[in-house]
Structure formats: C-alpha cells, structure tokens
Amino acid sequence: MNWVVLVGSVRKGSLNAALARALAGIAPEGTTLTILPSVAEFPIYDGDIEAEGFPAQVTAMGETVAAADALVIVTPEYNYSVPGGLKNAIDWLSRLKPQPLAGKPTLIMSASPSTMGGGRAQYHLRQVLVALNAHVMNVPEVMVAQAHTKIADGIVTDQGTLDFVKKQLSAFATFVKKAQAGDAAG
C-alpha cells in the first residue's frame, strides 16, 4: 500500500514532523509512506488566484493524494484548533476536480507538549474532513501528550509511544483494505 503523510506544522523542530518521520519505520509490512511537501508551499487560498489557475504545488499535491491508497495527517494544535497552514492546504485541495480527499481513507494523529496531545485540533480537523467526504478512521486515536518528553532531537524516543502508534497504523491498514474491498465490490 502507498500512503502519503501531510504534516500540519512548518516549524523546523516540529514534534509532529518527527512523529511523521517515525511512521515509515513502524508501518505495517508492505506499506510505503511518503511525506508530502510542506504546507508552507501553498499561497493563502484566494478565489482570484484559483480563477487564474491552480498553483503548481496545489495540483501536484492533489495528484499525489489522489493516487495514494490513503492519507495520514499529523498535526499540532494551535489555539485549540487546526494550524492555519494545514487548513489552507486542505482548502486548496478541496477546490480541485475531482476532489482528492473524497472517499480517501484518512488517519489523523497529533503530538503536543500539552496534556491533551492535540485532541482539540483533531476534533476540528474531523469536522473539516466530513465536509470533504474523507473516510476518517475513528479509533484508535493517537494523541501524543507531553510530546517534548517523548521526542528528542527530531526522533521519537519513547518506545511506548512507538508501540501505540504502530498499533494504530496496523488498524489503519485493515481500515484501508476494507475501504478498497468495498470500492472494488461497489
């Protein structure tokens, strides 16, 4: 299976980017994960820009997401919600025809220094993804709380966190296979 990973943070030392990089080493056998280009590459969504033609980076990411078997979104929480850059990227992708997130098996995870682990961002992101008809896996959820104690120098160092994320990825592989089987049958 080919999964793509969208990171909601643009910070150089991002805890979420570190978590995203760790996924390839714990993904189910036969799964390839590719981290998508930074959401910082997108201009702020503007209907006037869209009317002139989609920016190349938007079209390229949309094609990559559409071709993938699944999408994994790894995001921090900013002010109890989704980071602006991630929301902007999703807004751009939502305008493409065909819309690449529609029906796409999608997984959300987050890491935060807080005790909530980014949960509020995940819940807001789920609302956004409902509008796009993305097929988001509900459970198990991964919200890495106090992530600064589990990630050091860009590496996830806490084995319990890695083990839990690995279980989520395994459940997601089953979720993706069921979605593909349903598409083939329908």
GIBELSUL-V702942 format. One record per residue. PSI is psi in whole degrees, 0 to 359 (999 if undefined). BURIAL is # if it has 9 or more other C-alpha atoms within 8 Angstrom, else .. Layout:
PSI_BURIAL ; PSI_BURIAL
This chain:
148_. ; 113_# ; 145_# ; 150_# ; 124_# ; 120_# ; 128_# ; 353_# ; 148_# ; 359_# ; 137_. ; 314_. ; 33_. ; 130_# ; 324_# ; 324_# ; 322_# ; 316_# ; 317_# ; 319_# ; 330_. ; 339_# ; 321_# ; 327_# ; 346_. ; 7_# ; 154_# ; 150_# ; 138_. ; 6_. ; 131_# ; 131_# ; 132_# ; 125_. ; 127_# ; 160_# ; 160_. ; 142_. ; 345_# ; 345_. ; 346_. ; 137_# ; 162_. ; 134_. ; 134_# ; 122_. ; 332_. ; 320_. ; 315_# ; 319_# ; 331_. ; 345_. ; 142_. ; 139_# ; 146_# ; 322_. ; 330_. ; 311_# ; 317_# ; 315_. ; 319_# ; 317_# ; 321_# ; 316_# ; 316_# ; 322_# ; 340_. ; 155_# ; 334_# ; 163_# ; 133_# ; 127_# ; 124_# ; 115_# ; 145_# ; 178_# ; 127_# ; 122_. ; 47_. ; 20_. ; 194_# ; 136_# ; 144_# ; 320_. ; 319_# ; 314_# ; 319_# ; 316_# ; 318_# ; 320_. ; 316_# ; 311_# ; 327_# ; 341_# ; 345_. ; 150_# ; 124_. ; 155_. ; 115_# ; 344_# ; 345_# ; 121_# ; 2_. ; 123_# ; 127_# ; 140_# ; 139_# ; 138_# ; 160_# ; 158_# ; 139_# ; 149_# ; 345_# ; 170_# ; 348_. ; 344_# ; 16_# ; 14_# ; 322_# ; 323_# ; 319_# ; 317_# ; 323_. ; 321_# ; 322_# ; 320_# ; 317_. ; 316_. ; 333_# ; 318_# ; 336_. ; 2_# ; 30_# ; 146_# ; 93_# ; 130_# ; 131_# ; 311_. ; 151_. ; 149_. ; 146_. ; 116_# ; 100_# ; 102_# ; 152_# ; 46_# ; 333_# ; 343_# ; 355_. ; 352_# ; 125_# ; 134_# ; 39_. ; 14_# ; 134_# ; 116_# ; 347_. ; 114_. ; 324_. ; 321_. ; 313_# ; 319_# ; 318_. ; 317_# ; 322_# ; 320_# ; 320_. ; 316_# ; 323_# ; 316_# ; 322_# ; 322_# ; 318_# ; 317_. ; 315_# ; 316_# ; 319_. ; 320_. ; 319_# ; 320_. ; 321_. ; 321_. ; 320_. ; 325_. ; 332_. ; 999_.
